[in-house]
C-alpha cells in the first residue's frame, strides 16, 4: 500500500538520532511555551524560529511542529492549577479542569488531560496519513487562479472568525498586505516603498514582524494587564489530593468522549480559520449535550475536561492538512509554520508531498513520535512544570525581550530588522489593546506576496480578463467552498460562545 510504504519511509527519516533529538527538544519547548500564561504556540514559534537557522530543514520543521502541537499539552496545566489558560485553545479546559483541582483531583485531572491530548493528537495524525494524499491528489489540477483563490480563502475565513471586530481585522490584513508590497517589483524591477533604504530592497522580512507582534506584543500586553505585579504560585497546592492516578471509572466514563471529540476536533481543524479554540468549545458543548448528567458540567466533571483537550489536539493535527496540501495557514501558528517552510525554500501546496516526500512524510511520522514523547513528558514532568508556574513574570519578561532581540538580529545581522521588531512589538501591543488582529496582519504579510504573484500570472494567462476565475471548474469549487465557509464559520463561532457562556453559568 502506497500510504503504508510512504509512512515507513517517513519513519526512517524521523527516527534518525539528530531528528529525534530535535523532536524531543521541540516537544519540551512546546510544553514550556504552553505553560507560560499569556503566550501560545504562535508567539513561541515566532520567537524560536531564528534558532533553527543552520539546522537541517527536516529536523528544523519537526522541531517547530512539535512546539506547535506541544503547546496544546502545556497550556492545560495552568488551566487546571491556576484557572488561567495558557492560550485560547485551552480556555474550555478551565470550565471543569479547575473545579476538579479545587475538589482535590488535580493529579487525576493532569493525567487525564495528557491522555486525552495523546488520543486526540494520535487520531488526528492517523487521519492526516489517510486523507492528506487524497487532498494532494485532488489539488494537483490547480493553477495560478486557484492559488490566488486559496490565499484569499485563508484570509477571508480568518476575518470571519474575528467576528464582531471584522472591520478591525480587515484593517489589520490591509496593513499586512501593504507591508508585503515593500521591496522590488519582480516584474518591472522598480523599487516600491523602500524610501531609498538598501535594507528594504528585499522587502520586509516576516520574522521580525512576527516576533514583534506575537512575542513582544504579547509580553507588553501581559505587563499592561499587571501580570508582573502578581507573584506566582498555584492556587491549588499540588500534591494535596489523595490520589494522583485517575480511577478506572474516569477511564470508562470518558472512552467514548475521546472518540467523538477526536473526530469532531479533526474535522473542525481542517476548516481554514476555525482552529483549535472553536473545536474545543464545540466539543465541550457537544459532550455536555449528550451527557446523562449535564448538571455536573462546570463543577468538576472529568468528561468536561477530556472533551476540549481531545478536540484541540485533534484540531491542531487537522490544521496541517490544508497547510501541507493547499498551502493555506488557517491560524496564526500555522502562518508562522508556513513562513518556516518558505524560509527553507519549500512551498506547501498540491505538489508538495509528491516533490518532497521525505520531508512531508518525515514530518507526519514525527507527529506520531512527538505525541508519544509528549504523553510521557506530560505525566512524569508535571511536578517540574508546576514549579515553572511559580517563576515571576517580572523575571520571565526581560528574558523574553533579550531572546527576541538576539533572535531577530541573528537572522541577517541587521539592526534595521531589530528596530522593526521592536516597532512591531509596540504596534502589536496597541493592536491587542484596541481589538485589532495581529494574526490577520501576519497572514496577510505571508500570503500577500504569494497572492500577488499568482494574480499577476493569472491575468497574464487570461490577458487581463477576470472571467478566468469562473471559467475553470477548480476555481468555481474553491469559490463555492469559500462562500460556504464564510457562512458556516460565524455559526460555529456562535456555538462556541454559547457553550462558553453556558459553562460559566453552570459553574456559578
C-alpha positions, -999 to +999 in steps of 0.1 A: +000+000+000+015+034-010+005+052+021+020+025+043+053+025+024+054+063+025+048+063+062+076+037+067+099+059+047+089+089+068+096+069+100+131+060+087+137+098+083+122+107+117+140+082+138+175+094+129+192+103+161+196+140+153+159+143+142+148+125+173+168+150+194+152+180+176+118+164+181+123+159+218+136+195+222+106+208+203+082+188+225+097+201+257+099+237+245+063+235+232+051+224+267+071+252+283+056+277+259+021+264+267+027+266+304+036+303+303+003+322+307-004+347+280+019+330+255+009+305+229+023+285+200+023+314+176+045+335+200+067+306+208+072+297+171+079+333+161+105+338+189+123+305+183+122+304+145+156+321+142+171+294+164+165+269+136+189+286+112+218+264+103+198+232+112+188+205+088+155+216+072+137+184+081+148+185+117+140+222+120+104+218+108+099+187+130+110+207+160+088+237+151+058+214+145+064+198+179+064+232+195+031+239+178+012+208+190+032+205+222+019+239+234-016+223+234-004+199+261+013+225+283-015+251+281-038+230+301-015+227+332-022+264+341-059+259+332-062+232+358-040+246+385-044+284+381-077+287+362-056+306+337-055+291+302-020+291+286-036+301+253-070+304+238-074+268+228-073+257+264-100+281+276-126+254+277-104+233+298-108+257+327-145+250+329-141+217+346-103+214+350-100+240+377-131+227+397-115+192+396-084+206+411-103+225+438-121+192+446-087+176+453-083+159+420-055+179+404-034+148+398-061+127+380-071+158+360-035+164+348-030+127+339-064+126+321-057+157+301-024+142+290-041+110+279-069+129+261-043+151+243-024+120+232-056+103+219-068+134+200-033+141+186-027+105+175-062+101+159-056+134+141-022+121+127-038+088+116-064+108+097-037+130+082-019+099+070-050+087+052-065+120+039-035+142+031-026+122-001-062+124-012-063+162-007-030+165-026-042+143-055-074+164-059-055+197-058-029+188-085-051+204-112-047+238-095-030+266-114-023+303-106-061+312-104-066+285-078-036+295-058-048+331-057-083+320-046-068+297-019-048+326-005-080+347-004-099+318+013-073+317+041-077+354+047-115+355+044-121+326+068-098+342+094-115+376+091-149+359+096-136+342+127-127+376+142-164+381+145-177+415+157-143+431+151-142+422+115-136+458+104-105+459+126-095+426+112-098+439+076-076+469+086-051+446+101-050+425+069-046+456+047-016+467+068-001+432+062-008+434+025+008+469+024+039+457+042+041+428+017+044+452-012+077+468+001+107+459-020+115+453-056+087+445-081+097+412-096+081+421-130+092+457-135+123+458-113+111+490-097+116+497-061+084+501-041+081+520-008+118+515+001+124+552+007+159+549-005+169+523+021+191+494+008+179+473+038+143+474+023+151+464-012+145+428-004+112+436+013+101+435+049+111+401+063+083+383+081+104+371+110+110+405+128+073+413+123+061+380+137+085+381+166+075+416+174+037+412+171+034+378+189+065+378+212+069+414+224+033+424+217+020+396+240+047+404+266+038+442+266+001+433+269+009+410+298+027+437+316-001+461+309-025+436+324-005+436+356+010+400+354+043+414+365+028+426+398+014+392+407+039+368+422+032+333+412+022+302+428-006+278+422-039+284+437-042+247+441-015+231+461-001+202+440+001+170+459-028+179+483-051+154+466-054+119+479-048+101+446-025+110+417-037+085+391-072+085+377-097+059+387-110+031+365-143+049+363-125+080+349-113+060+320-145+041+314-167+072+315-146+091+290-136+065+265-164+075+240-158+111+247-123+107+233-136+090+202-163+116+195-142+146+202-112+133+182-133+132+151-151+164+158-119+183+165-101+170+134-130+180+111-131+215+126-093+218+124-093+210+087-116+241+081-093+270+075-098+297+100-118+276+125-089+263+147-084+245+180-103+271+200-136+267+182-130+229+182-125+227+219-156+249+227-178+229+203-165+196+218-174+208+253-209+219+241-214+186+223-203+164+252-225+183+276-255+178+254-250+141+251-241+135+288-266+118+311-255+143+339-252+177+322-258+194+355-223+182+367-205+201+339-187+232+353-185+216+387-156+191+381-169+166+355-139+146+340-157+144+306-158+182+306-120+183+307-114+154+284-137+167+256-119+200+249-085+185+254-091+158+229-106+182+204-080+209+205-052+184+199-070+167+171-077+201+155-041+211+156-033+179+137-062+186+112-049+221+105-018+205+090-038+191+060-047+225+044-012+237+053+006+208+036-017+201+007-031+236-002-006+260+014-033+276+034-025+286+070-057+285+090-043+303+121-015+325+133+005+294+144+002+277+110+011+310+093+044+310+112+049+274+102+042+283+066+068+311+069+092+285+082+086+263+051+092+293+028+123+301+048+138+267+038+128+271+002+098+248+004+063+258-008+035+237+006+008+230-019-007+204-042+027+191-054+045+193-020+040+157-010+050+144-044+081+166-048+093+164-012+081+130+000+109+126+026+101+160+040+063+156+041+062+120+053+091+126+078+070+154+093+039+133+095+058+103+110+074+126+135+040+136+148+033+100+159+066+100+178+060+135+191+027+127+207+042+096+224+070+118+238+045+145+249+024+119+268+054+107+288+066+143+294+031+155+304+027+128+331+062+124+346+073+161+344+041+175+360+060+185+392+086+203+372+060+223+352+042+232+384+074+247+397+078+266+365+045+283+370+060+299+401+086+319+381+076+355+385+066+373+353+089+402+361+118+378+358+105+360+328+097+392+308+132+406+304+145+372+294+119+371+266+129+406+254+165+395+252+157+363+233+135+383+208+163+408+201+190+383+197+169+360+176+159+388+152+195+401+149+208+366+143+188+362+111+206+388+089+228+407+115+206+437+106+200+465+131+171+477+108+153+444+113+159+446+150+144+481+151+114+468+130+109+440+156+107+465+185+084+487+164+062+457+156+061+448+193+048+483+202+023+480+173+013+445+185+006+458+220-018+485+207-034+460+183-042+437+213-053+467+233-078+480+208-090+448+192-070+446+160-058+412+148-020+405+148-028+371+132-046+388+103-016+411+097+009+382+097-012+360+075-016+389+050+022+396+051+029+359+044+001+353+018+002+388+002+033+383-020+022+348-029-013+361-038+001+390-058+024+367-078-005+342-085-028+371-095-003+385-120+003+351-135-034+346-138-040+379-155-011+372-179-027+339-189-061+354-194-048+386-210-063+408-183-097+391-180-111+382-146-135+358-162-109+331-159-119+326-122-154+314-132-144+295-164-123+269-146-140+241-126-114+240-098-118+278-093-156+275-091-153+248-065-129+269-044-152+299-047-182+277-036-162+263-006-151+298+004-187+311+004-198+281+024-171+286+050-178+323+053-214+314+060-206+284+083-179+299+105-200+325+122-224+297+131-195+277+146-183+308+164-217+314+180-219+277+191-186+280+208-196+312+225-229+298+237-211+268+251-187+290+269-214+312+284-235+282+295-204+266+311-197+298+331-234+299+343-233+263+353-201+268+373-215+298+392 
